[in-house]
Amino acid sequence: MIGAYKLILSPVFYMLGARCRHEPSCSAYAADAIRAQGLWRGFWLASGRIMRCRPGGTWGVDPAPGDKADAPWWRIWAFRGAAEGE
């Protein structure tokens, strides 16, 4: 699904003037998060990143957490903070 988005929708958004506010892009972040954290945690990390990528949201360098969080599977709000040591 991420590959299809990159090939089909991303160029359309780019032509319309939509640019990613983060580095790496949200689709690259999602792929990295899923690869490093697994499908469940990666999905929730990517969803949170997409929610932060909005007018008035965050911007700048924001890499996906590389280490798997020790948080239980149901504590989705802790995946990002536990992986970063917060």
N, C-alpha and C positions, 0 to 999 in steps of 0.2 A: 504494500500500500504506500509506503514511503517513497519507493522508487517511482511508482505511478504518479504520485503528487509532484515529484521533482521534474518528471518529463512532461506532464500535461498541464497542471494548474500553476506551478511556480512561474513559468514563462509568461502566462497570461497575467498573473498578478504583477509581475515586474513591468510588463508593458503598460499596465494601468497606473503605475507609479508607486505600488506598494513595495517597500523595502524592509528587510529584516532589521530590527533594532539591536540584535545581539550578534555576537561572534562566538562560536559558529552559528550558522543559521538554525532555525527551529527544526528543520527536517534532519540536519546533520546531528543536532543534539538528541533528537528522538532515536535515531539509529545508534548512536553511541550509548545512550542510556539503556536501550533494550539489549544491546550486545553485552554491556558490563553488568547490568542488574537483573536481567531476565525480563520476560514479557510483562508480568504483572507490575513490578516496580518501575520498569522502564516506561510503561504506558502512563502511569500516574506522574512520574517525573516530567515526561514530555507534555502531559496535559497541563501541569502547573506552569511550565515554561511558556506554553502558548497563551495561557491566561495572563502572564506577566508581559507579554508582547502586545501591548495595546497603547493607545494614546494615554499619556500620563503614567505609564508603567515603567518598568526598568529598562535599561539599555547597557550596552558595553559587553565586555568579555565575560562569558558565563558558561564554562565547560560543564559537561555532564559529570556527575560524581563517578569516580573510577572504582572506589571500594564499595563493596556491598554493605549496606546499613545493617546493623544488628536489630533493627526494629522488627516486631512481628508483622506478618503479612497484612493484618487488618489495620495497622497504624499508618495509613498512607500519608498522613500529615508529617510523619517523622522520617520518611525516607530521605529527604534532602538534608535535613539538619543532622541526622545521625551519621550520614556518610561524610559530611564535612566536619564533624567533630563538635557540632554546636550542642 
